[in-house]
Amino acid sequence: MKPLVVIAAVFIGVAASAQPQRAELTRSGFAPVTVSIPATPNEKLAELTRNWAMETYQRGGYDITGVTGNLLTVSAREDGAFFYRNKGEGFDHDIRYNMELSFAENSYTATFTISEIYANDVRIEYNIPDYFTSAGTLKEDYEEVEPSLENTVNRIIRSHYNFIINFR
């Protein structure tokens, strides 16, 4: 029984260390996330990214732009990306994002930016810095923006990573 526990612990440790680091929200947005992967040609990574976007956004609504030898950008809309409550009333928001992917042989870097925010399918004038004070902390009543948006962004980054790892 003890050897099984040790083997399971090692397996979980290896699997956990292989996952992308967590993207964290700040007043200026998300810092780039670098992901280690087995050696894969850039052309294959670009092809896999296109396939990931087609599968993830089957209804359409995504664009692949800025394609060069080692760079491309996925732009898409994500419904229910974040929420917050103000005076007991809940507000859900959708986002339009750009995920720029810069490929290297054994890694890639994902730079995630939010270009538009929607409420009830209408673009709002708020941008990410508007939810923060000038000191960089979340404004009162917006405390749930950070964890809900971080969960969404990290789910998207992890989904792309898992697709790359499983289908390369």
Number of C-alpha atoms within 10 A of each C-alpha: 5 7 8 9 10 11 11 12 12 12 12 12 11 11 10 11 11 14 15 19 16 18 22 17 16 16 17 12 16 19 15 18 18 18 18 17 17 11 11 16 14 20 14 12 22 23 12 18 21 17 16 19 20 15 12 16 14 10 8 12 13 20 15 17 13 12 13 12 11 16 19 20 22 19 21 21 21 20 15 16 20 22 18 18 14 11 6 8 7 9 13 15 21 21 22 19 20 22 21 22 24 20 22 17 14 13 15 21 18 24 19 24 20 18 14 17 22 20 14 10 11 10 14 12 9 11 15 19 15 12 20 20 12 11 8 12 14 19 14 11 13 15 17 14 23 19 15 15 21 18 17 16 25 18 14 16 22 17 14 18 21 15 17 21 14 7 10 14
